Amino acid sequence: MNDARCALRRRHRTTFASLGLVALAALVAHQHCPQDRGIAADAIQTPSLADAEELAAADLTGALILDLVEPEDGEGGSEAELAALIDGLGLPVEAAGFYSEGEHLFRVSGSAADLAQVEAALADHPLVEGIEPEVLYALIDAGDGEPAPEAHPRFEPNDAMFNLQWHMEMIRAPEAWSVTRGDGVVVAVIDTGVAWKDTDQTRMVPDLAGTRFTHGKSFVNGLADGLDDHLHGTHVAGTIAQTTNNEIGVTGVAFESTIMPLKVLGGDGRGSVTGIANAIRYAADNGAQVINMSLGGPLPSRVLGKAIEYANEKGVTVVCAAGNEAKSRVGYPAANKGSVAVASVDAMGERTWYSNWGDALDVSAPGGDTRADKNGDGFPDGVLQDTIKLQDPLNHDYMWLQGTSMASPHAAGVAALIVARGVTNPAEVERIMKASAVHPNKVEWDREYGAGVIDAVAAVDAVAESYDGERAGFAGLLALLGIGGIGGAGIAAAGATSLALDGDERRRRRRRRRRHVVDLAGLSLGALLGAGLFGLQPAAYGVATALGGAWLGSPLVFSALLPLLATLLFLGVRPLRGLLAGLSLGYAAVLLHGAVVLPTLLTGLPGGAGVDRLWLVANAGVALWLVRRISRRLD
């Protein structure tokens, strides 16, 4: 009868734990569900040539972008049919950048009448995914002119003009620098280029001398290797990663990150969407984890929207300026799904007179107002960085600029700090940025400020703290499923000391009870360590960091390998079995939580996020199996 009651209790415990896990997983998944108000590429209604020509603000190249199906992906047609379609147009056709072969993306030139005929003829063609006028995007140019936080350690840089960077204080960058400075993260600056090295035509600006750069490339005529012949891109790059604590100049938000300078805008500040789309794909294929685009236009592009989604799928967070037309709509590409749209606030934290706002807005950041000195420091309230002089790449100066172009790199820098803490899933990076933002109207979101003004230290702290409670919940429910010998019949039997027993038996039972107390203590400690509690990073991320940045997202690190190896090595040591069970339990909680939330995308596994989740679930199962096996050895 007693055995039957124990079996019934175990079944009830298993049922309760299983239902609890399902409920907790559903709740956590809902809380981490992406809230992206942008427009998906497939939902974009691109304007016709006639529509675009009627919009005075839209600059056109005079060509059409033709996006054909991909036969190898099962979208229909064949390479021969596509070639016949191109040949049959009777107009000049060229590849639209070096990604055109795989994407079957072409640029069609001709007279306005000829292009209109092509557009009409191919509107419903089964081999055509999309056709749109090639639009020129440009610099987002604005023209001329909180409650006290809790105390947190600060890193005080020795840069000579740091005291004039009110914008770094506004987002609490110095406090964030005591936690992370973006080391190991690559940020692509898709802009006019960056003055990142000396050539016959250019000079590196002095305050970028200690900044790391990689894979500079140009996608527009002008300077090669992603070099700047305007000034805008260098200023933007400085906000993200200006050399800091070098006793000169100013600071950058994620100053230990690496900049990938990608030039898509010429010296006049303009460039085509095909060049921008190619740069996005290049960044995603060459190791960028964050992209900043302080550029845009009023018209959407499906080609550009697809490139942003491609980058997201490869784990790249895309941050864009909302636009400076002072309109109640966010410009493109900021309004695309997968982009973090950033509005601008002034030195007082109020939305600037020029900033766009609207339904697609995500966050706000300091963009400045060079017409004012509201903070009373005797200088314009612009964003201060070192950059080349206007269209003079051989000379530099420290300049105050304003615009959502200046706000966006602040947000991109905070995104880099979040990524440096181990969160690489773009949806989670965006969620953390929004959840940690400070809204001046004390609301969750509105059309004026989005989720509020970004807060760097709150964002990096959220990475370490926001998952702890969720992982603890998973660990508790998994403990009900996985633990048999600890805390159950074993301790009860050990505690059943009776005066009727002889002295030797009482001593044996007391020793057994002490062993189980040690087992419980080891279990608790191991679970805390395995789940990465105590405010620490998850244990798996700690291992990855110790082994180097290349291991971040490794399937081997985010697996049951470590508790399995520990079990094989130390299972024979009786006092360590409780600790081993707890370690496996903590890992199971982290892995199962990761399968639901997926904060870190796994590298080296084909198939995308779905495969990542299956891998994590399977390894959580292995870790839970280890818990059960170890617990049976404790009785």
C-alpha positions in Angstrom: 0.0 0.0 0.0 2.8 2.4 0.9 4.6 1.6 -2.4 1.3 2.3 -4.3 0.9 5.7 -2.5 4.5 6.6 -3.4 3.9 5.7 -7.1 0.8 7.8 -7.1 2.6 10.8 -5.6 5.3 10.4 -8.3 2.7 10.4 -11.0 1.0 13.4 -9.6 4.4 15.2 -9.3 5.3 14.4 -12.9 1.9 15.5 -14.2 2.1 18.8 -12.1 5.6 19.5 -13.3 4.8 18.8 -16.9 1.7 21.0 -16.9 3.7 23.7 -15.1 6.5 23.5 -17.7 4.1 24.0 -20.5 2.4 26.9 -18.8 5.7 28.5 -17.9 7.1 28.1 -21.5 3.9 29.6 -22.9 4.1 32.6 -20.5 7.8 33.2 -21.2 7.4 32.8 -25.0 4.6 35.4 -24.8 6.7 37.8 -22.8 9.6 37.5 -25.3 7.4 37.7 -28.4 8.8 40.3 -30.8 6.9 43.5 -31.0 8.1 44.7 -34.4 5.8 47.3 -35.9 7.8 47.5 -39.2 6.6 46.4 -42.6 7.7 42.9 -43.8 9.3 42.7 -47.2 6.5 40.6 -48.6 3.9 43.2 -47.5 5.6 46.2 -49.1 3.6 47.7 -51.9 6.4 49.2 -54.0 5.4 52.3 -56.0 5.2 52.2 -59.8 7.3 54.5 -62.0 4.3 56.8 -62.3 3.7 56.9 -58.6 7.4 57.5 -57.8 7.7 60.3 -60.4 4.8 62.1 -58.8 6.6 62.3 -55.4 8.9 65.2 -55.5 10.9 64.0 -52.6 11.8 60.7 -54.3 15.0 60.7 -56.3 15.1 58.1 -59.0 18.1 56.7 -60.9 16.0 56.2 -64.1 16.3 52.4 -63.9 14.1 49.5 -62.8 15.1 46.8 -60.3 13.9 43.4 -61.6 13.8 40.7 -58.9 13.3 37.2 -60.5 12.4 33.9 -58.9 15.1 31.5 -57.6 14.7 28.2 -59.4 17.1 26.4 -57.0 14.8 27.3 -54.1 11.8 25.7 -55.8 10.2 29.1 -56.7 9.5 28.0 -60.3 11.1 28.4 -63.7 14.6 27.5 -64.8 17.9 29.4 -65.5 17.2 29.0 -69.2 13.8 30.6 -68.9 15.2 33.4 -66.8 17.9 34.1 -69.4 15.3 34.1 -72.1 13.1 36.6 -70.2 16.1 38.9 -69.8 17.1 38.6 -73.5 13.5 39.3 -74.6 13.3 42.6 -72.9 15.4 44.3 -75.6 16.8 46.8 -73.2 20.2 47.1 -71.4 20.3 44.8 -68.4 23.1 44.4 -65.8 23.6 42.5 -62.6 22.5 44.6 -59.6 25.6 44.1 -57.5 27.6 41.0 -56.7 24.7 39.3 -54.9 22.6 39.4 -58.1 23.6 35.9 -59.3 22.2 34.1 -56.3 19.2 36.5 -55.9 18.6 37.0 -59.6 18.5 40.7 -59.2 18.9 42.9 -62.2 19.0 46.5 -63.2 17.1 47.5 -66.4 17.9 50.8 -68.1 16.1 52.6 -70.9 13.8 55.5 -71.7 10.9 56.3 -69.4 8.4 55.0 -72.0 10.4 51.7 -72.5 10.7 51.1 -68.8 7.0 51.8 -68.3 6.2 49.1 -70.9 8.5 46.6 -69.2 6.9 47.4 -65.9 3.4 46.8 -67.2 4.4 43.7 -69.2 6.1 42.0 -66.2 3.6 43.1 -63.4 2.0 39.6 -63.2 4.7 37.5 -64.8 5.2 34.1 -63.0 9.0 34.4 -63.1 9.0 37.9 -61.5 9.0 38.2 -57.7 9.0 42.0 -57.9 9.7 45.0 -60.1 10.3 48.5 -58.7 11.9 51.8 -59.7 15.4 52.2 -58.4 15.3 54.8 -55.7 18.1 56.9 -54.4 18.4 57.0 -50.6 20.3 59.8 -49.0 21.8 61.0 -45.7 19.2 61.9 -43.2 20.1 65.6 -42.8 18.3 67.9 -40.3 19.9 71.0 -41.8 21.0 73.9 -39.5 20.4 74.6 -36.8 14.4 61.3 -15.9 14.0 60.1 -12.4 17.3 59.7 -10.6 18.7 56.3 -11.4 20.1 54.0 -8.8 23.8 54.3 -8.1 26.0 52.3 -10.4 29.8 52.1 -10.9 31.1 54.4 -13.6 34.1 54.3 -15.9 35.5 57.8 -16.2 37.3 58.2 -19.5 40.2 60.7 -19.7 39.2 62.1 -23.2 39.7 65.9 -23.2 36.2 66.8 -24.5 34.2 64.1 -22.8 32.5 66.7 -20.6 30.9 68.2 -23.7 29.3 64.8 -24.7 26.0 65.3 -22.8 24.6 62.6 -25.0 26.8 59.9 -23.5 25.6 60.9 -20.0 22.0 60.9 -21.2 22.2 57.2 -22.1 24.3 56.4 -19.0 27.2 55.1 -21.1 29.8 55.6 -18.4 27.9 53.2 -16.1 27.6 50.7 -18.8 31.3 50.9 -19.5 32.0 49.4 -16.0 30.2 46.3 -17.3 31.1 46.0 -21.0 32.6 48.1 -23.8 31.5 46.0 -26.8 34.7 43.9 -27.2 34.3 41.2 -29.8 31.3 42.8 -31.6 31.5 43.9 -35.2 29.3 46.9 -36.2 28.8 47.7 -39.9 28.4 51.4 -40.6 26.5 51.6 -43.9 27.0 55.2 -44.8 29.3 57.6 -46.7 32.3 55.5 -45.5 34.7 56.1 -42.6 38.1 57.8 -42.5 39.7 54.7 -41.1 43.1 54.6 -42.8 45.7 56.8 -44.6 45.9 56.7 -48.4 47.0 59.2 -51.0 43.6 60.7 -50.9 42.6 60.2 -47.2 43.8 60.5 -43.7 42.5 58.6 -40.7 41.0 61.0 -38.2 43.2 61.1 -35.1 40.5 60.0 -32.6 39.9 56.7 -34.5 43.6 55.7 -34.3 42.8 53.2 -31.5 39.6 51.8 -33.0 39.5 48.4 -34.7 38.3 48.1 -38.3 37.5 45.2 -40.6 36.4 44.4 -44.2 36.0 48.0 -45.5 34.3 48.0 -48.9 32.7 50.5 -51.2 29.4 49.9 -53.1 29.3 53.3 -54.9 31.7 55.2 -57.1 34.3 57.2 -55.3 36.8 56.2 -52.7 37.5 52.5 -52.3 37.7 50.3 -49.2 34.8 52.0 -47.5 36.6 55.4 -47.1 34.8 58.6 -46.5 34.7 61.6 -48.9 31.7 63.4 -47.2 32.0 63.5 -43.3 28.7 61.9 -42.2 29.9 58.3 -42.0 33.0 59.1 -40.0 30.9 61.0 -37.5 28.4 58.2 -37.1 31.2 55.6 -36.7 32.7 57.8 -34.0 29.5 57.8 -31.9 29.6 54.0 -32.0 33.3 53.3 -31.4 35.4 56.5 -31.2 38.7 55.7 -29.6 38.1 56.2 -25.8 40.3 56.9 -22.8 43.2 58.1 -25.1 43.5 61.5 -23.4 42.3 63.3 -26.6 39.0 64.2 -28.1 35.8 62.3 -27.3 34.3 58.9 -26.6 32.1 56.2 -28.3 29.3 54.1 -27.0 30.8 50.7 -27.7 34.4 51.8 -28.1 36.0 48.3 -27.9 33.8 47.1 -30.8 35.1 46.7 -34.4 33.8 48.9 -37.2 33.1 47.5 -40.7 33.1 50.6 -42.9 30.7 50.1 -45.9 30.4 53.0 -48.3 27.0 53.1 -50.1 26.6 56.9 -50.4 28.9 59.1 -52.5 30.4 62.5 -51.6 27.0 64.1 -52.4 25.3 61.9 -49.7 23.3 59.8 -52.1 23.3 56.1 -53.2 21.0 53.6 -54.7 18.9 51.0 -52.8 20.7 48.2 -54.8 24.0 49.3 -53.4 22.6 49.5 -49.9 21.0 46.1 -50.2 24.2 44.6 -51.3 26.1 46.2 -48.4 23.6 44.7 -45.9 24.1 41.2 -47.3 27.9 41.7 -47.4 27.9 42.8 -43.7 25.8 39.7 -42.7 28.1 37.4 -44.7 31.3 38.8 -43.2 30.7 38.7 -39.5 28.8 41.9 -38.6 26.5 41.5 -35.6 25.0 45.0 -35.7 24.3 47.3 -38.7 23.8 51.0 -38.5 22.1 52.9 -41.3 21.7 56.6 -40.8 20.2 57.1 -44.2 16.9 56.7 -45.9 14.1 57.9 -48.1 10.3 58.2 -48.2 9.7 55.2 -50.5 9.9 51.6 -49.5 11.9 49.0 -51.4 11.1 45.3 -51.3 14.6 44.5 -52.4 15.9 46.4 -49.4 13.3 44.8 -47.1 14.5 41.3 -48.2 18.1 42.2 -47.5 17.2 43.3 -43.9 15.4 40.1 -43.3 18.4 38.2 -44.7 20.6 39.9 -42.1 18.2 39.2 -39.3 18.2 35.5 -40.1 22.0 35.5 -39.9 21.8 37.1 -36.4 22.4 40.8 -37.3 20.6 43.5 -35.5 19.7 46.4 -37.9 19.4 49.9 -36.5 18.1 52.8 -38.6 17.4 56.5 -38.3 13.7 57.3 -38.4 14.1 60.4 -40.6 14.2 64.2 -40.2 11.2 65.4 -42.1 9.3 66.3 -38.9 6.5 64.0 -40.1 4.2 61.6 -38.3 5.6 58.6 -40.2 8.9 56.8 -40.0 11.0 56.7 -43.2 12.6 53.8 -44.9 14.5 51.5 -44.2 13.7 52.3 -40.5 10.0 51.4 -41.1 10.9 47.9 -42.4 10.3 44.9 -40.3 13.6 43.8 -38.7 14.8 47.4 -38.3 15.1 49.2 -35.0 13.7 52.6 -35.8 15.3 55.5 -33.8 13.9 59.0 -33.3 15.8 61.9 -31.9 15.7 63.8 -28.6 17.5 66.9 -27.5 19.7 67.6 -24.5 16.6 67.9 -22.3 15.2 64.5 -23.5 12.4 66.0 -25.6 11.7 65.0 -29.1 13.6 67.3 -31.5 11.7 69.6 -33.9 13.0 67.7 -36.9 12.5 64.1 -35.9 10.0 61.8 -37.5 7.7 59.7 -35.3 4.9 57.3 -35.9 3.6 53.8 -35.7 6.8 52.1 -36.8 8.9 53.9 -34.2 10.9 51.7 -31.7 13.1 53.8 -29.5 14.5 57.3 -29.1 18.1 58.4 -28.6 20.1 61.7 -28.3 20.3 63.4 -31.8 20.8 67.0 -30.6 19.8 70.4 -31.6 22.6 72.7 -32.9 20.4 75.7 -32.8 20.2 75.6 -29.0 22.2 75.4 -25.8 19.6 74.2 -23.4 22.1 72.5 -21.1 24.0 75.8 -20.7 27.5 74.5 -21.4 28.3 77.3 -23.8 28.3 75.1 -26.9 25.6 73.9 -29.3 23.5 71.0 -28.2 24.7 68.8 -31.1 26.4 65.4 -30.9 30.1 65.9 -30.8 32.6 63.6 -32.7 35.8 63.7 -34.7 35.2 63.6 -38.4 36.7 64.8 -41.7 35.8 68.2 -42.9 33.0 68.4 -45.5 34.2 66.6 -48.6 37.8 67.0 -47.5 39.1 63.6 -46.5 42.6 65.0 -45.8 41.6 67.2 -42.9 39.5 66.7 -39.8 37.7 68.6 -37.0 35.5 67.9 -34.0 32.0 68.8 -35.1 28.6 69.1 -33.4 26.0 67.5 -35.7 22.3 66.9 -35.2 19.7 64.5 -36.6 18.2 61.1 -36.3 21.4 60.2 -38.1 23.2 61.0 -34.8 20.6 59.2 -32.7 20.7 55.9 -34.6 24.4 55.2 -33.8 23.8 55.7 -30.1 21.2 52.9 -30.3 23.5 50.8 -32.5 26.2 51.2 -29.9 23.9 50.0 -27.1 22.9 47.1 -29.3 26.6 46.2 -29.5 26.9 46.3 -25.7 24.0 43.9 -25.5 25.5 41.5 -28.0 28.8 41.7 -26.2 26.9 40.2 -23.2 25.9 37.2 -25.1 22.5 38.0 -26.6 22.8 37.6 -30.4 19.2 37.1 -31.5 18.1 40.4 -33.1 14.6 40.1 -31.8 15.9 39.7 -28.2 18.4 42.6 -28.7 15.5 44.8 -29.8 13.3 43.6 -26.9 15.9 44.3 -24.3 16.6 47.7 -25.8 12.9 48.6 -25.6 12.3 47.1 -22.2 15.2 49.0 -20.6 14.4 52.4 -22.3 13.1 55.2 -20.1 9.9 56.8 -21.5 9.4 60.5 -20.5 5.6 59.9 -20.3 5.8 56.8 -18.1 4.1 54.6 -20.7 5.2 51.4 -22.4 5.2 52.9 -25.9 3.8 55.8 -27.9 4.1 57.3 -31.4 6.3 60.1 -30.2 9.1 58.4 -28.4 8.5 54.7 -29.1 9.5 52.7 -26.0 11.5 55.7 -24.7 15.1 57.0 -24.6 17.7 54.2 -24.6 19.5 53.5 -21.4 22.9 51.7 -21.9 23.5 50.5 -18.3 19.9 49.3 -17.9 20.2 47.4 -21.1 23.4 45.5 -20.2 22.1 44.9 -16.7 18.9 43.4 -18.1 21.0 40.8 -20.0 22.4 39.5 -16.8 19.2 39.9 -14.7 16.1 39.5 -16.9 16.4 35.7 -17.4 17.2 34.7 -13.8 13.7 34.4 -12.6 12.6 32.5 -15.7 15.5 30.1 -15.5 14.8 29.5 -11.8 11.2 28.6 -12.6 12.3 26.1 -15.2 14.9 24.7 -12.8 12.2 24.2 -10.1 9.8 22.4 -12.4 12.6 20.3 -13.9 13.6 19.3 -10.4 10.2 17.7 -9.8 10.6 15.7 -13.0 14.3 14.8 -12.6 15.0 14.1 -9.0 14.1 10.8 -7.4 16.5 10.0 -4.6 17.2 13.4 -3.2 14.8 14.8 -0.7 12.3 12.0 -1.1 12.1 8.6 0.4 15.9 8.6 1.0 15.8 11.4 3.6 12.5 10.2 5.1 14.0 6.8 5.7 17.2 8.3 7.0 15.2 10.4 9.4 13.1 7.5 10.8 15.4 7.1 13.8 13.8 5.1 16.6 14.9 4.3 20.1 14.0 0.7 19.4 16.9 0.5 17.0 20.3 -0.5 18.3 23.1 2.0 18.5 24.9 1.0 15.3 21.7 1.3 13.3 21.0 4.7 14.7 24.5 5.9 13.8 24.2 4.5 10.3 20.9 6.4 9.8 22.4 9.6 11.2 25.3 9.3 8.7 22.8 8.7 5.9 20.8 11.7 6.9 24.0 13.9 7.0 24.9 12.6 3.5 21.5 13.6 2.1 21.8 17.0 3.7 25.1 17.4 1.9 23.5 16.1 -1.3 20.8 18.7 -1.0 23.3 21.5 -0.4 25.4 20.3 -3.4 22.2 20.1 -5.5 21.2 23.7 -4.7 24.7 25.0 -5.3 25.1 23.1 -8.5 21.7 24.2 -9.8 22.6 27.9 -9.1 25.9 27.6 -10.9 24.5 25.6 -13.8 21.6 28.1 -14.3 24.0 31.0 -14.0 22.2 32.7 -11.1 23.8 34.9 -8.5 23.4 37.7 -11.2 26.1 36.1 -13.3 25.9 35.2 -17.0 24.6 31.8 -17.9 27.3 29.2 -17.2 27.4 28.3 -20.9 28.1 31.9 -21.9 30.8 32.1 -19.2 32.5 29.1 -20.7 32.2 30.6 -24.2 33.7 33.9 -23.1 36.6 32.2 -21.4 37.3 30.3 -24.6 37.1 33.3 -26.8 34.5 35.2 -28.8 34.5 32.6 -31.6 32.9 30.1 -29.2 29.9 32.4 -28.5 26.9 30.5 -30.0 28.8 27.3 -30.4 26.5 24.3 -30.3 29.1 22.5 -28.2 29.0 25.2 -25.5 25.2 25.4 -25.6 24.8 21.6 -25.0 24.8 19.0 -22.3 28.5 18.3 -23.0 29.9 20.0 -19.9 27.6 18.3 -17.3 28.1 15.0 -19.2 31.9 15.2 -18.9 31.7 16.3 -15.3 29.5 13.3 -14.5 31.8 10.9 -16.3 34.8 12.2 -14.4 33.3 12.6 -10.9 30.3 10.3 -10.5 32.5 7.9 -8.5 33.1 10.6 -5.9 30.2 10.2 -3.5 30.2 13.7 -1.9 30.1 15.4 -5.4 27.0 13.6 -6.7 24.6 16.2 -5.4 26.6 18.9 -7.0 26.7 17.0 -10.3 23.0 16.5 -10.2 22.5 20.2 -9.5 24.9 21.3 -12.3 23.0 19.1 -14.8 19.7 20.5 -13.5 20.9 24.1 -13.9 22.1 23.4 -17.5 18.8 21.7 -18.3 17.0 24.9 -17.2 19.3 27.2 -19.2 19.0 25.0 -22.3 15.2 24.7 -22.1 14.8 28.4 -21.4 17.1 29.1 -24.4 14.9 26.9 -26.6 11.9 29.1 -25.7 13.5 32.5 -25.7 16.5 31.8 -28.0 18.6 34.8 -26.7 21.7 33.4 -28.4 21.6 32.1 -31.9 23.8 29.0 -32.4 26.5 29.1 -35.0 27.5 26.1 -37.1 24.1 24.5 -37.2 22.3 24.7 -40.6 18.6 25.3 -40.8 18.1 28.5 -38.8 16.3 29.2 -35.5 14.0 26.2 -35.7 17.0 23.8 -35.7 18.6 25.8 -32.9 15.6 25.3 -30.7 15.4 21.6 -31.4 19.1 21.3 -30.5 18.6 23.0 -27.2 15.5 20.9 -26.3 17.3 17.7 -27.1 20.3 18.7 -25.0 18.0 19.8 -22.1 16.6 16.3 -22.3 20.1 14.8 -22.0 20.9 17.0 -19.0 17.6 16.1 -17.3 18.4 12.4 -17.9 21.7 12.9 -16.2 19.9 14.4 -13.2 17.7 11.3 -12.9 20.6 8.9 -13.3 22.7 10.7 -10.7 19.9 11.1 -8.2 19.3 7.3 -8.3 22.9 6.8 -7.1 22.3 9.0 -4.0 19.8 6.7 -2.2 
